[in-house]
């Protein structure tokens, strides 16, 4: 991208992350910030053979470009670079500066990349008008809600905390055991946690249902657009499937367990690690409170590991920034209904919450929710070749419409 590298100020942050500034003609206007990340997750050892093509060859087969990172997040990153190079090529000059940040460790939490970029911008007093990062895309349909294509735009993302639960009991010889061992106590706590999910926050879905409006399945429309009355039914409906359950409540996933050293020794401690994805409206503190009330006394609860994030605030769907993003999507994907949604994962853009206005997530690619988007971090990650042009067009429109 020779023009981009000639015209932009290019900075390397913490050796590996990249920050581009394409200076606008209006120095008083706040910039926009478009983001992506350069790193990818590995191929799970033993699953290489499950791929249709070599996951690192970038082959095009059956109308798809296959490869690790095709969707998450090199496809969107290349779309940004192609768009900027193209706009420069045709002589476009933005009034508003365009900043581009590419993190190098998003999949590890972004603490070395995006967090440092955000700090740098904060020190310089840069306040992006809005941010577009990864987080949403165009779903061919959204069963059971609608059979129409939906451009899902992330307006919020869930938080993250791992908690370690420890049960303690007297040790000793296994020939004279107590009624319950540390492992038994812990197992009971884990069972209680799984059978007492965190409360549902069905109202978080209201903006999405409203946006889908006439496109909602006719059978579901009356109940989905009348949540004040139908809340309990919708909660039940959304809780039934893991993928929809994750959009209405803080999820509980017991991911690690350990205890005991020998078959004939009573364990003095048993530990489990539980991963929680915290819904906006809740917090790390309220999650710990929920766990404490469910597992009861006798089980100690401590945060585990370094990774933690409060849920994000919810970005506006009424602001001028939203209008720019939504219009750019509608111009590029005219068949799709634009709808806000909450991402169940965490992204690099959360580090910019204190300095930026609205933060949105949208990757300009289409796909089947389970099949195509289900391949992210898994086997067969791919993008449709037919989306390549639209992806670049979207970023061009975004920059022009924001300018
Ligand atoms: Zn990603």
Boltz pocket constraint, residues with backbone or C-beta under 6 A from the ligand:
constraints:
  - pocket:
      binder: B
      contacts: [[A, 37], [A, 72], [A, 73], [A, 106], [A, 134]]
      max_distance: 6.0
